[in-house]
């Protein structure tokens, strides 16, 4: 699972078993930056999007 840190990822992490472990973390200021790094990490090629929201910084979305 790849999810946000902090309170914005709480619901996703609640789905995990108690013995789940963090295996990789990433710092990113936008969704597209995070997904680009995730795709590289997974070896999936290039992440693409045409959604304007994906380009907005997390700070502009109030997710600091």
PDBQT receptor file of N, H, CA, C and O in Angstrom, charges set to zero:
ATOM      1  N   UNK A   1       0.846  -1.172   0.000  1.00  0.00    +0.000 N 
ATOM      2  CA  UNK A   1       0.000   0.000   0.000  1.00  0.00    +0.000 C 
ATOM      3  C   UNK A   1       0.892   1.236   0.000  1.00  0.00    +0.000 C 
ATOM      4  O   UNK A   1       1.920   1.272   0.677  1.00  0.00    +0.000 OA
ATOM      5  N   UNK A   2       0.500   2.222  -0.745  1.00  0.00    +0.000 N 
ATOM      6  H   UNK A   2      -0.334   2.193  -1.295  1.00  0.00    +0.000 HD
ATOM      7  CA  UNK A   2       1.198   3.509  -0.809  1.00  0.00    +0.000 C 
ATOM      8  C   UNK A   2       0.191   4.555  -0.357  1.00  0.00    +0.000 C 
ATOM      9  O   UNK A   2      -0.828   4.757  -1.017  1.00  0.00    +0.000 OA
ATOM     10  N   UNK A   3       0.465   5.225   0.762  1.00  0.00    +0.000 N 
ATOM     11  H   UNK A   3       1.293   5.061   1.298  1.00  0.00    +0.000 HD
ATOM     12  CA  UNK A   3      -0.512   6.182   1.282  1.00  0.00    +0.000 C 
ATOM     13  C   UNK A   3       0.182   7.390   1.887  1.00  0.00    +0.000 C 
ATOM     14  O   UNK A   3       1.394   7.395   2.102  1.00  0.00    +0.000 OA
ATOM     15  N   UNK A   4      -0.608   8.398   2.153  1.00  0.00    +0.000 N 
ATOM     16  H   UNK A   4      -1.592   8.394   1.978  1.00  0.00    +0.000 HD
ATOM     17  CA  UNK A   4      -0.104   9.623   2.751  1.00  0.00    +0.000 C 
ATOM     18  C   UNK A   4       0.316   9.395   4.193  1.00  0.00    +0.000 C 
ATOM     19  O   UNK A   4      -0.254   8.562   4.898  1.00  0.00    +0.000 OA
ATOM     20  N   UNK A   5       1.321  10.149   4.620  1.00  0.00    +0.000 N 
ATOM     21  H   UNK A   5       1.784  10.826   4.047  1.00  0.00    +0.000 HD
ATOM     22  CA  UNK A   5       1.726  10.140   6.024  1.00  0.00    +0.000 C 
ATOM     23  C   UNK A   5       0.735  10.978   6.822  1.00  0.00    +0.000 C 
ATOM     24  O   UNK A   5      -0.034  11.752   6.252  1.00  0.00    +0.000 OA
ATOM     25  N   UNK A   6       0.754  10.824   8.124  1.00  0.00    +0.000 N 
ATOM     26  H   UNK A   6       1.378  10.195   8.587  1.00  0.00    +0.000 HD
ATOM     27  CA  UNK A   6      -0.068  11.653   8.984  1.00  0.00    +0.000 C 
ATOM     28  C   UNK A   6      -1.543  11.323   8.903  1.00  0.00    +0.000 C 
ATOM     29  O   UNK A   6      -1.932  10.253   8.435  1.00  0.00    +0.000 OA
ATOM     30  N   UNK A   7      -2.363  12.262   9.366  1.00  0.00    +0.000 N 
ATOM     31  H   UNK A   7      -2.047  13.132   9.746  1.00  0.00    +0.000 HD
ATOM     32  CA  UNK A   7      -3.802  12.024   9.463  1.00  0.00    +0.000 C 
ATOM     33  C   UNK A   7      -4.468  11.707   8.126  1.00  0.00    +0.000 C 
ATOM     34  O   UNK A   7      -5.467  10.989   8.099  1.00  0.00    +0.000 OA
ATOM     35  N   UNK A   8      -3.942  12.223   7.023  1.00  0.00    +0.000 N 
ATOM     36  H   UNK A   8      -3.130  12.806   7.044  1.00  0.00    +0.000 HD
ATOM     37  CA  UNK A   8      -4.563  11.972   5.725  1.00  0.00    +0.000 C 
ATOM     38  C   UNK A   8      -4.421  10.512   5.277  1.00  0.00    +0.000 C 
ATOM     39  O   UNK A   8      -5.141  10.072   4.381  1.00  0.00    +0.000 OA
ATOM     40  N   UNK A   9      -3.518   9.774   5.878  1.00  0.00    +0.000 N 
ATOM     41  H   UNK A   9      -2.933  10.131   6.606  1.00  0.00    +0.000 HD
ATOM     42  CA  UNK A   9      -3.355   8.364   5.544  1.00  0.00    +0.000 C 
ATOM     43  C   UNK A   9      -3.886   7.415   6.602  1.00  0.00    +0.000 C 
ATOM     44  O   UNK A   9      -3.768   6.198   6.463  1.00  0.00    +0.000 OA
ATOM     45  N   UNK A  10      -4.467   7.959   7.655  1.00  0.00    +0.000 N 
ATOM     46  H   UNK A  10      -4.563   8.948   7.768  1.00  0.00    +0.000 HD
ATOM     47  CA  UNK A  10      -4.933   7.127   8.764  1.00  0.00    +0.000 C 
ATOM     48  C   UNK A  10      -5.940   6.056   8.334  1.00  0.00    +0.000 C 
ATOM     49  O   UNK A  10      -5.827   4.904   8.752  1.00  0.00    +0.000 OA
ATOM     50  N   UNK A  11      -6.909   6.418   7.513  1.00  0.00    +0.000 N 
ATOM     51  H   UNK A  11      -7.001   7.354   7.174  1.00  0.00    +0.000 HD
ATOM     52  CA  UNK A  11      -7.921   5.434   7.098  1.00  0.00    +0.000 C 
ATOM     53  C   UNK A  11      -7.295   4.302   6.291  1.00  0.00    +0.000 C 
ATOM     54  O   UNK A  11      -7.674   3.143   6.455  1.00  0.00    +0.000 OA
ATOM     55  N   UNK A  12      -6.350   4.623   5.430  1.00  0.00    +0.000 N 
ATOM     56  H   UNK A  12      -6.041   5.565   5.297  1.00  0.00    +0.000 HD
ATOM     57  CA  UNK A  12      -5.682   3.583   4.633  1.00  0.00    +0.000 C 
ATOM     58  C   UNK A  12      -4.876   2.659   5.533  1.00  0.00    +0.000 C 
ATOM     59  O   UNK A  12      -4.942   1.438   5.390  1.00  0.00    +0.000 OA
ATOM     60  N   UNK A  13      -4.114   3.234   6.459  1.00  0.00    +0.000 N 
ATOM     61  H   UNK A  13      -4.061   4.226   6.575  1.00  0.00    +0.000 HD
ATOM     62  CA  UNK A  13      -3.299   2.411   7.356  1.00  0.00    +0.000 C 
ATOM     63  C   UNK A  13      -4.144   1.550   8.277  1.00  0.00    +0.000 C 
ATOM     64  O   UNK A  13      -3.697   0.484   8.701  1.00  0.00    +0.000 OA
ATOM     65  N   UNK A  14      -5.351   1.983   8.593  1.00  0.00    +0.000 N 
ATOM     66  H   UNK A  14      -5.714   2.848   8.248  1.00  0.00    +0.000 HD
ATOM     67  CA  UNK A  14      -6.240   1.206   9.458  1.00  0.00    +0.000 C 
ATOM     68  C   UNK A  14      -6.628  -0.127   8.817  1.00  0.00    +0.000 C 
ATOM     69  O   UNK A  14      -7.053  -1.049   9.512  1.00  0.00    +0.000 OA
ATOM     70  N   UNK A  15      -6.484  -0.230   7.501  1.00  0.00    +0.000 N 
ATOM     71  H   UNK A  15      -6.139   0.520   6.936  1.00  0.00    +0.000 HD
ATOM     72  CA  UNK A  15      -6.806  -1.469   6.796  1.00  0.00    +0.000 C 
ATOM     73  C   UNK A  15      -5.706  -2.523   6.911  1.00  0.00    +0.000 C 
ATOM     74  O   UNK A  15      -5.919  -3.687   6.574  1.00  0.00    +0.000 OA
ATOM     75  N   UNK A  16      -4.538  -2.115   7.383  1.00  0.00    +0.000 N 
ATOM     76  H   UNK A  16      -4.364  -1.169   7.657  1.00  0.00    +0.000 HD
ATOM     77  CA  UNK A  16      -3.388  -3.024   7.459  1.00  0.00    +0.000 C 
ATOM     78  C   UNK A  16      -3.425  -3.870   8.730  1.00  0.00    +0.000 C 
ATOM     79  O   UNK A  16      -4.024  -3.483   9.733  1.00  0.00    +0.000 OA
ATOM     80  N   UNK A  17      -2.785  -5.014   8.668  1.00  0.00    +0.000 N 
ATOM     81  H   UNK A  17      -2.298  -5.328   7.853  1.00  0.00    +0.000 HD
ATOM     82  CA  UNK A  17      -2.681  -5.862   9.860  1.00  0.00    +0.000 C 
ATOM     83  C   UNK A  17      -1.694  -5.231  10.842  1.00  0.00    +0.000 C 
ATOM     84  O   UNK A  17      -0.893  -4.376  10.464  1.00  0.00    +0.000 OA
ATOM     85  N   UNK A  18      -1.758  -5.649  12.079  1.00  0.00    +0.000 N 
ATOM     86  H   UNK A  18      -2.409  -6.343  12.387  1.00  0.00    +0.000 HD
ATOM     87  CA  UNK A  18      -0.904  -5.074  13.124  1.00  0.00    +0.000 C 
ATOM     88  C   UNK A  18       0.579  -5.379  12.911  1.00  0.00    +0.000 C 
ATOM     89  O   UNK A  18       1.433  -4.685  13.462  1.00  0.00    +0.000 OA
ATOM     90  N   UNK A  19       0.894  -6.400  12.125  1.00  0.00    +0.000 N 
ATOM     91  H   UNK A  19       0.200  -6.964  11.677  1.00  0.00    +0.000 HD
ATOM     92  CA  UNK A  19       2.305  -6.719  11.881  1.00  0.00    +0.000 C 
ATOM     93  C   UNK A  19       2.824  -6.139  10.558  1.00  0.00    +0.000 C 
ATOM     94  O   UNK A  19       3.916  -6.502  10.122  1.00  0.00    +0.000 OA
ATOM     95  N   UNK A  20       2.069  -5.257   9.921  1.00  0.00    +0.000 N 
ATOM     96  H   UNK A  20       1.181  -4.962  10.276  1.00  0.00    +0.000 HD
ATOM     97  CA  UNK A  20       2.519  -4.596   8.688  1.00  0.00    +0.000 C 
ATOM     98  C   UNK A  20       3.719  -3.703   9.004  1.00  0.00    +0.000 C 
ATOM     99  O   UNK A  20       3.822  -3.144  10.096  1.00  0.00    +0.000 OA
ATOM    100  N   UNK A  21       4.623  -3.582   8.030  1.00  0.00    +0.000 N 
ATOM    101  H   UNK A  21       4.539  -4.036   7.143  1.00  0.00    +0.000 HD
ATOM    102  CA  UNK A  21       5.841  -2.795   8.222  1.00  0.00    +0.000 C 
ATOM    103  C   UNK A  21       6.018  -1.796   7.089  1.00  0.00    +0.000 C 
ATOM    104  O   UNK A  21       5.636  -2.055   5.948  1.00  0.00    +0.000 OA
ATOM    105  N   UNK A  22       6.605  -0.646   7.422  1.00  0.00    +0.000 N 
ATOM    106  H   UNK A  22       6.916  -0.436   8.349  1.00  0.00    +0.000 HD
ATOM    107  CA  UNK A  22       6.967   0.346   6.408  1.00  0.00    +0.000 C 
ATOM    108  C   UNK A  22       8.215  -0.171   5.704  1.00  0.00    +0.000 C 
ATOM    109  O   UNK A  22       9.204  -0.508   6.354  1.00  0.00    +0.000 OA
ATOM    110  N   UNK A  23       8.171  -0.233   4.370  1.00  0.00    +0.000 N 
ATOM    111  H   UNK A  23       7.367   0.041   3.842  1.00  0.00    +0.000 HD
ATOM    112  CA  UNK A  23       9.331  -0.713   3.618  1.00  0.00    +0.000 C 
ATOM    113  C   UNK A  23       9.954   0.371   2.748  1.00  0.00    +0.000 C 
ATOM    114  O   UNK A  23      11.063   0.203   2.241  1.00  0.00    +0.000 OA
ATOM    115  N   UNK A  24       9.249   1.476   2.576  1.00  0.00    +0.000 N 
ATOM    116  H   UNK A  24       8.348   1.613   2.988  1.00  0.00    +0.000 HD
ATOM    117  CA  UNK A  24       9.748   2.543   1.712  1.00  0.00    +0.000 C 
ATOM    118  C   UNK A  24       8.980   3.817   2.002  1.00  0.00    +0.000 C 
ATOM    119  O   UNK A  24       7.767   3.776   2.212  1.00  0.00    +0.000 OA
ATOM    120  N   UNK A  25       9.671   4.948   2.015  1.00  0.00    +0.000 N 
ATOM    121  H   UNK A  25      10.656   4.980   1.845  1.00  0.00    +0.000 HD
ATOM    122  CA  UNK A  25       9.015   6.241   2.191  1.00  0.00    +0.000 C 
ATOM    123  C   UNK A  25       9.513   7.191   1.115  1.00  0.00    +0.000 C 
ATOM    124  O   UNK A  25      10.571   6.985   0.520  1.00  0.00    +0.000 OA
ATOM    125  N   UNK A  26       8.737   8.227   0.878  1.00  0.00    +0.000 N 
ATOM    126  H   UNK A  26       7.877   8.394   1.361  1.00  0.00    +0.000 HD
ATOM    127  CA  UNK A  26       9.093   9.210  -0.141  1.00  0.00    +0.000 C 
ATOM    128  C   UNK A  26       8.624  10.585   0.314  1.00  0.00    +0.000 C 
ATOM    129  O   UNK A  26       7.569  10.719   0.935  1.00  0.00    +0.000 OA
ATOM    130  N   UNK A  27       9.417  11.603   0.000  1.00  0.00    +0.000 N 
ATOM    131  H   UNK A  27      10.274  11.495  -0.505  1.00  0.00    +0.000 HD
ATOM    132  CA  UNK A  27       9.004  12.983   0.210  1.00  0.00    +0.000 C 
ATOM    133  C   UNK A  27       8.609  13.556  -1.139  1.00  0.00    +0.000 C 
ATOM    134  O   UNK A  27       9.347  13.424  -2.116  1.00  0.00    +0.000 OA
ATOM    135  N   UNK A  28       7.456  14.186  -1.192  1.00  0.00    +0.000 N 
ATOM    136  H   UNK A  28       6.857  14.293  -0.399  1.00  0.00    +0.000 HD
ATOM    137  CA  UNK A  28       6.975  14.792  -2.442  1.00  0.00    +0.000 C 
ATOM    138  C   UNK A  28       6.072  15.958  -2.090  1.00  0.00    +0.000 C 
ATOM    139  O   UNK A  28       5.392  15.944  -1.064  1.00  0.00    +0.000 OA
ATOM    140  N   UNK A  29       6.068  16.966  -2.946  1.00  0.00    +0.000 N 
ATOM    141  H   UNK A  29       6.620  16.978  -3.780  1.00  0.00    +0.000 HD
ATOM    142  CA  UNK A  29       5.225  18.131  -2.686  1.00  0.00    +0.000 C 
ATOM    143  C   UNK A  29       3.938  18.113  -3.503  1.00  0.00    +0.000 C 
ATOM    144  O   UNK A  29       3.055  18.938  -3.270  1.00  0.00    +0.000 OA
ATOM    145  N   UNK A  30       3.815  17.189  -4.456  1.00  0.00    +0.000 N 
ATOM    146  H   UNK A  30       4.533  16.519  -4.645  1.00  0.00    +0.000 HD
ATOM    147  CA  UNK A  30       2.595  17.058  -5.250  1.00  0.00    +0.000 C 
ATOM    148  C   UNK A  30       2.274  15.585  -5.446  1.00  0.00    +0.000 C 
ATOM    149  O   UNK A  30       3.127  14.717  -5.257  1.00  0.00    +0.000 OA
ATOM    150  N   UNK A  31       1.045  15.320  -5.823  1.00  0.00    +0.000 N 
ATOM    151  H   UNK A  31       0.352  16.024  -5.976  1.00  0.00    +0.000 HD
ATOM    152  CA  UNK A  31       0.639  13.942  -6.115  1.00  0.00    +0.000 C 
ATOM    153  C   UNK A  31       1.449  13.380  -7.286  1.00  0.00    +0.000 C 
ATOM    154  O   UNK A  31       1.903  12.237  -7.237  1.00  0.00    +0.000 OA
ATOM    155  N   UNK A  32       1.627  14.174  -8.325  1.00  0.00    +0.000 N 
ATOM    156  H   UNK A  32       1.258  15.103  -8.364  1.00  0.00    +0.000 HD
ATOM    157  CA  UNK A  32       2.352  13.677  -9.494  1.00  0.00    +0.000 C 
ATOM    158  C   UNK A  32       3.811  13.371  -9.137  1.00  0.00    +0.000 C 
ATOM    159  O   UNK A  32       4.381  12.410  -9.654  1.00  0.00    +0.000 OA
ATOM    160  N   UNK A  33       4.412  14.166  -8.272  1.00  0.00    +0.000 N 
ATOM    161  H   UNK A  33       3.949  14.946  -7.852  1.00  0.00    +0.000 HD
ATOM    162  CA  UNK A  33       5.783  13.887  -7.847  1.00  0.00    +0.000 C 
ATOM    163  C   UNK A  33       5.843  12.587  -7.048  1.00  0.00    +0.000 C 
ATOM    164  O   UNK A  33       6.742  11.772  -7.253  1.00  0.00    +0.000 OA
ATOM    165  N   UNK A  34       4.891  12.394  -6.141  1.00  0.00    +0.000 N 
ATOM    166  H   UNK A  34       4.161  13.056  -5.974  1.00  0.00    +0.000 HD
ATOM    167  CA  UNK A  34       4.854  11.163  -5.344  1.00  0.00    +0.000 C 
ATOM    168  C   UNK A  34       4.654   9.943  -6.233  1.00  0.00    +0.000 C 
ATOM    169  O   UNK A  34       5.354   8.941  -6.083  1.00  0.00    +0.000 OA
ATOM    170  N   UNK A  35       3.707  10.024  -7.155  1.00  0.00    +0.000 N 
ATOM    171  H   UNK A  35       3.139  10.837  -7.277  1.00  0.00    +0.000 HD
ATOM    172  CA  UNK A  35       3.423   8.877  -8.013  1.00  0.00    +0.000 C 
ATOM    173  C   UNK A  35       4.561   8.601  -8.994  1.00  0.00    +0.000 C 
ATOM    174  O   UNK A  35       4.824   7.444  -9.323  1.00  0.00    +0.000 OA
ATOM    175  N   UNK A  36       5.231   9.638  -9.459  1.00  0.00    +0.000 N 
ATOM    176  H   UNK A  36       5.018  10.578  -9.192  1.00  0.00    +0.000 HD
ATOM    177  CA  UNK A  36       6.391   9.445 -10.334  1.00  0.00    +0.000 C 
ATOM    178  C   UNK A  36       7.470   8.652  -9.602  1.00  0.00    +0.000 C 
ATOM    179  O   UNK A  36       8.049   7.720 -10.160  1.00  0.00    +0.000 OA
ATOM    180  N   UNK A  37       7.734   9.023  -8.357  1.00  0.00    +0.000 N 
ATOM    181  H   UNK A  37       7.264   9.779  -7.903  1.00  0.00    +0.000 HD
ATOM    182  CA  UNK A  37       8.741   8.307  -7.555  1.00  0.00    +0.000 C 
ATOM    183  C   UNK A  37       8.277   6.882  -7.253  1.00  0.00    +0.000 C 
ATOM    184  O   UNK A  37       9.085   5.953  -7.263  1.00  0.00    +0.000 OA
ATOM    185  N   UNK A  38       6.987   6.704  -6.986  1.00  0.00    +0.000 N 
ATOM    186  H   UNK A  38       6.331   7.459  -6.978  1.00  0.00    +0.000 HD
ATOM    187  CA  UNK A  38       6.442   5.381  -6.706  1.00  0.00    +0.000 C 
ATOM    188  C   UNK A  38       6.552   4.475  -7.933  1.00  0.00    +0.000 C 
ATOM    189  O   UNK A  38       6.943   3.314  -7.809  1.00  0.00    +0.000 OA
ATOM    190  N   UNK A  39       6.218   4.981  -9.087  1.00  0.00    +0.000 N 
ATOM    191  H   UNK A  39       5.900   5.924  -9.188  1.00  0.00    +0.000 HD
ATOM    192  CA  UNK A  39       6.339   4.198 -10.321  1.00  0.00    +0.000 C 
ATOM    193  C   UNK A  39       7.789   3.794 -10.570  1.00  0.00    +0.000 C 
ATOM    194  O   UNK A  39       8.063   2.662 -10.967  1.00  0.00    +0.000 OA
ATOM    195  N   UNK A  40       8.715   4.723 -10.337  1.00  0.00    +0.000 N 
ATOM    196  H   UNK A  40       8.493   5.643 -10.015  1.00  0.00    +0.000 HD
ATOM    197  CA  UNK A  40      10.141   4.398 -10.483  1.00  0.00    +0.000 C 
ATOM    198  C   UNK A  40      10.540   3.304  -9.494  1.00  0.00    +0.000 C 
ATOM    199  O   UNK A  40      11.227   2.352  -9.866  1.00  0.00    +0.000 OA
ATOM    200  N   UNK A  41      10.117   3.436  -8.246  1.00  0.00    +0.000 N 
ATOM    201  H   UNK A  41       9.559   4.210  -7.945  1.00  0.00    +0.000 HD
ATOM    202  CA  UNK A  41      10.428   2.448  -7.211  1.00  0.00    +0.000 C 
ATOM    203  C   UNK A  41       9.893   1.069  -7.588  1.00  0.00    +0.000 C 
ATOM    204  O   UNK A  41      10.572   0.061  -7.388  1.00  0.00    +0.000 OA
ATOM    205  N   UNK A  42       8.684   1.023  -8.130  1.00  0.00    +0.000 N 
ATOM    206  H   UNK A  42       8.133   1.842  -8.293  1.00  0.00    +0.000 HD
ATOM    207  CA  UNK A  42       8.052  -0.247  -8.499  1.00  0.00    +0.000 C 
ATOM    208  C   UNK A  42       8.553  -0.789  -9.832  1.00  0.00    +0.000 C 
ATOM    209  O   UNK A  42       8.323  -1.956 -10.150  1.00  0.00    +0.000 OA
ATOM    210  N   UNK A  43       9.233   0.043 -10.613  1.00  0.00    +0.000 N 
ATOM    211  H   UNK A  43       9.419   0.991 -10.355  1.00  0.00    +0.000 HD
ATOM    212  CA  UNK A  43       9.696  -0.384 -11.929  1.00  0.00    +0.000 C 
ATOM    213  C   UNK A  43       8.577  -0.430 -12.955  1.00  0.00    +0.000 C 
ATOM    214  O   UNK A  43       8.616  -1.250 -13.872  1.00  0.00    +0.000 OA
ATOM    215  N   UNK A  44       7.589   0.430 -12.816  1.00  0.00    +0.000 N 
ATOM    216  H   UNK A  44       7.558   1.096 -12.071  1.00  0.00    +0.000 HD
ATOM    217  CA  UNK A  44       6.415   0.420 -13.683  1.00  0.00    +0.000 C 
ATOM    218  C   UNK A  44       6.517   1.370 -14.868  1.00  0.00    +0.000 C 
ATOM    219  O   UNK A  44       5.557   1.498 -15.627  1.00  0.00    +0.000 OA
ATOM    220  N   UNK A  45       7.637   2.031 -15.047  1.00  0.00    +0.000 N 
ATOM    221  H   UNK A  45       8.418   1.926 -14.430  1.00  0.00    +0.000 HD
ATOM    222  CA  UNK A  45       7.758   2.978 -16.150  1.00  0.00    +0.000 C 
ATOM    223  C   UNK A  45       7.402   4.382 -15.712  1.00  0.00    +0.000 C 
ATOM    224  O   UNK A  45       7.622   4.757 -14.560  1.00  0.00    +0.000 OA
ATOM    225  N   UNK A  46       6.860   5.146 -16.615  1.00  0.00    +0.000 N 
ATOM    226  H   UNK A  46       6.681   4.842 -17.550  1.00  0.00    +0.000 HD
ATOM    227  CA  UNK A  46       6.590   6.562 -16.380  1.00  0.00    +0.000 C 
ATOM    228  C   UNK A  46       5.146   6.793 -15.956  1.00  0.00    +0.000 C 
ATOM    229  O   UNK A  46       4.216   6.313 -16.604  1.00  0.00    +0.000 OA
ATOM    230  N   UNK A  47       4.968   7.521 -14.878  1.00  0.00    +0.000 N 
ATOM    231  H   UNK A  47       5.724   7.910 -14.351  1.00  0.00    +0.000 HD
ATOM    232  CA  UNK A  47       3.628   7.899 -14.428  1.00  0.00    +0.000 C 
ATOM    233  C   UNK A  47       3.177   9.099 -15.243  1.00  0.00    +0.000 C 
ATOM    234  O   UNK A  47       3.940  10.045 -15.433  1.00  0.00    +0.000 OA
ATOM    235  N   UNK A  48       1.965   9.066 -15.716  1.00  0.00    +0.000 N 
ATOM    236  H   UNK A  48       1.345   8.297 -15.561  1.00  0.00    +0.000 HD
ATOM    237  CA  UNK A  48       1.413  10.199 -16.448  1.00  0.00    +0.000 C 
ATOM    238  C   UNK A  48       0.024  10.529 -15.907  1.00  0.00    +0.000 C 
ATOM    239  O   UNK A  48      -0.673   9.664 -15.376  1.00  0.00    +0.000 OA
ATOM    240  N   UNK A  49      -0.355  11.776 -16.049  1.00  0.00    +0.000 N 
ATOM    241  H   UNK A  49       0.211  12.478 -16.481  1.00  0.00    +0.000 HD
ATOM    242  CA  UNK A  49      -1.677  12.234 -15.639  1.00  0.00    +0.000 C 
ATOM    243  C   UNK A  49      -2.038  13.464 -16.447  1.00  0.00    +0.000 C 
ATOM    244  O   UNK A  49      -1.161  14.199 -16.900  1.00  0.00    +0.000 OA
ATOM    245  N   UNK A  50      -3.306  13.683 -16.623  1.00  0.00    +0.000 N 
ATOM    246  H   UNK A  50      -4.019  13.086 -16.255  1.00  0.00    +0.000 HD
ATOM    247  CA  UNK A  50      -3.758  14.907 -17.278  1.00  0.00    +0.000 C 
ATOM    248  C   UNK A  50      -4.659  15.718 -16.343  1.00  0.00    +0.000 C 
ATOM    249  O   UNK A  50      -5.325  16.659 -16.776  1.00  0.00    +0.000 OA
ATOM    250  N   UNK A  51      -4.676  15.356 -15.084  1.00  0.00    +0.000 N 
ATOM    251  H   UNK A  51      -4.136  14.592 -14.732  1.00  0.00    +0.000 HD
ATOM    252  CA  UNK A  51      -5.506  16.039 -14.101  1.00  0.00    +0.000 C 
ATOM    253  C   UNK A  51      -4.752  17.210 -13.482  1.00  0.00    +0.000 C 
ATOM    254  O   UNK A  51      -3.658  17.032 -12.945  1.00  0.00    +0.000 OA
ATOM    255  N   UNK A  52      -5.322  18.383 -13.553  1.00  0.00    +0.000 N 
ATOM    256  H   UNK A  52      -6.210  18.528 -13.988  1.00  0.00    +0.000 HD
ATOM    257  CA  UNK A  52      -4.676  19.573 -12.982  1.00  0.00    +0.000 C 
ATOM    258  C   UNK A  52      -4.441  19.427 -11.484  1.00  0.00    +0.000 C 
ATOM    259  O   UNK A  52      -3.430  19.897 -10.963  1.00  0.00    +0.000 OA
ATOM    260  N   UNK A  53      -5.377  18.774 -10.786  1.00  0.00    +0.000 N 
ATOM    261  H   UNK A  53      -6.199  18.392 -11.209  1.00  0.00    +0.000 HD
ATOM    262  CA  UNK A  53      -5.248  18.606  -9.339  1.00  0.00    +0.000 C 
ATOM    263  C   UNK A  53      -3.939  17.898  -8.982  1.00  0.00    +0.000 C 
ATOM    264  O   UNK A  53      -3.323  18.215  -7.964  1.00  0.00    +0.000 OA
ATOM    265  N   UNK A  54      -3.515  16.955  -9.802  1.00  0.00    +0.000 N 
ATOM    266  H   UNK A  54      -4.015  16.698 -10.629  1.00  0.00    +0.000 HD
ATOM    267  CA  UNK A  54      -2.295  16.192  -9.528  1.00  0.00    +0.000 C 
ATOM    268  C   UNK A  54      -1.053  17.069  -9.514  1.00  0.00    +0.000 C 
ATOM    269  O   UNK A  54      -0.038  16.696  -8.925  1.00  0.00    +0.000 OA
ATOM    270  N   UNK A  55      -1.120  18.218 -10.151  1.00  0.00    +0.000 N 
ATOM    271  H   UNK A  55      -1.944  18.520 -10.629  1.00  0.00    +0.000 HD
ATOM    272  CA  UNK A  55       0.027  19.115 -10.242  1.00  0.00    +0.000 C 
ATOM    273  C   UNK A  55       0.069  20.124  -9.089  1.00  0.00    +0.000 C 
ATOM    274  O   UNK A  55       1.107  20.735  -8.837  1.00  0.00    +0.000 OA
ATOM    275  N   UNK A  56      -1.062  20.300  -8.388  1.00  0.00    +0.000 N 
ATOM    276  H   UNK A  56      -1.906  19.804  -8.593  1.00  0.00    +0.000 HD
ATOM    277  CA  UNK A  56      -1.111  21.260  -7.281  1.00  0.00    +0.000 C 
ATOM    278  C   UNK A  56      -0.303  20.738  -6.102  1.00  0.00    +0.000 C 
ATOM    279  O   UNK A  56      -0.287  19.539  -5.825  1.00  0.00    +0.000 OA
ATOM    280  N   UNK A  57       0.359  21.644  -5.422  1.00  0.00    +0.000 N 
ATOM    281  H   UNK A  57       0.347  22.618  -5.647  1.00  0.00    +0.000 HD
ATOM    282  CA  UNK A  57       1.130  21.219  -4.248  1.00  0.00    +0.000 C 
ATOM    283  C   UNK A  57       0.165  20.776  -3.136  1.00  0.00    +0.000 C 
ATOM    284  O   UNK A  57      -0.963  21.257  -3.036  1.00  0.00    +0.000 OA
ATOM    285  N   UNK A  58       0.640  19.867  -2.328  1.00  0.00    +0.000 N 
ATOM    286  H   UNK A  58       1.557  19.476  -2.409  1.00  0.00    +0.000 HD
ATOM    287  CA  UNK A  58      -0.156  19.427  -1.187  1.00  0.00    +0.000 C 
ATOM    288  C   UNK A  58      -0.466  20.617  -0.279  1.00  0.00    +0.000 C 
ATOM    289  O   UNK A  58      -1.546  20.685   0.307  1.00  0.00    +0.000 OA
ATOM    290  N   UNK A  59       0.474  21.549  -0.162  1.00  0.00    +0.000 N 
ATOM    291  H   UNK A  59       1.351  21.493  -0.639  1.00  0.00    +0.000 HD
ATOM    292  CA  UNK A  59       0.261  22.743   0.662  1.00  0.00    +0.000 C 
ATOM    293  C   UNK A  59      -0.924  23.554   0.138  1.00  0.00    +0.000 C 
ATOM    294  O   UNK A  59      -1.735  24.036   0.928  1.00  0.00    +0.000 OA
ATOM    295  N   UNK A  60      -1.034  23.711  -1.180  1.00  0.00    +0.000 N 
ATOM    296  H   UNK A  60      -0.375  23.320  -1.822  1.00  0.00    +0.000 HD
ATOM    297  CA  UNK A  60      -2.158  24.473  -1.748  1.00  0.00    +0.000 C 
ATOM    298  C   UNK A  60      -3.485  23.759  -1.530  1.00  0.00    +0.000 C 
ATOM    299  O   UNK A  60      -4.540  24.394  -1.532  1.00  0.00    +0.000 OA
ATOM    300  N   UNK A  61      -3.438  22.454  -1.345  1.00  0.00    +0.000 N 
ATOM    301  H   UNK A  61      -2.581  21.938  -1.344  1.00  0.00    +0.000 HD
ATOM    302  CA  UNK A  61      -4.650  21.682  -1.059  1.00  0.00    +0.000 C 
ATOM    303  C   UNK A  61      -4.935  21.612   0.448  1.00  0.00    +0.000 C 
ATOM    304  O   UNK A  61      -5.904  20.985   0.876  1.00  0.00    +0.000 OA
ATOM    305  N   UNK A  62      -4.074  22.268   1.247  1.00  0.00    +0.000 N 
ATOM    306  H   UNK A  62      -3.287  22.777   0.899  1.00  0.00    +0.000 HD
ATOM    307  CA  UNK A  62      -4.253  22.275   2.687  1.00  0.00    +0.000 C 
ATOM    308  C   UNK A  62      -3.783  21.006   3.378  1.00  0.00    +0.000 C 
ATOM    309  O   UNK A  62      -4.252  20.679   4.468  1.00  0.00    +0.000 OA
ATOM    310  N   UNK A  63      -2.849  20.284   2.743  1.00  0.00    +0.000 N 
ATOM    311  H   UNK A  63      -2.468  20.549   1.858  1.00  0.00    +0.000 HD
ATOM    312  CA  UNK A  63      -2.387  19.002   3.285  1.00  0.00    +0.000 C 
ATOM    313  C   UNK A  63      -0.961  19.062   3.814  1.00  0.00    +0.000 C 
ATOM    314  O   UNK A  63      -0.198  18.119   3.610  1.00  0.00    +0.000 OA
ATOM    315  N   UNK A  64      -0.594  20.105   4.462  1.00  0.00    +0.000 N 
ATOM    316  H   UNK A  64      -1.215  20.872   4.628  1.00  0.00    +0.000 HD
ATOM    317  CA  UNK A  64       0.773  20.202   4.982  1.00  0.00    +0.000 C 
ATOM    318  C   UNK A  64       0.911  19.401   6.236  1.00  0.00    +0.000 C 
ATOM    319  O   UNK A  64       1.992  19.357   6.825  1.00  0.00    +0.000 OA
TER     320      UNK A  64
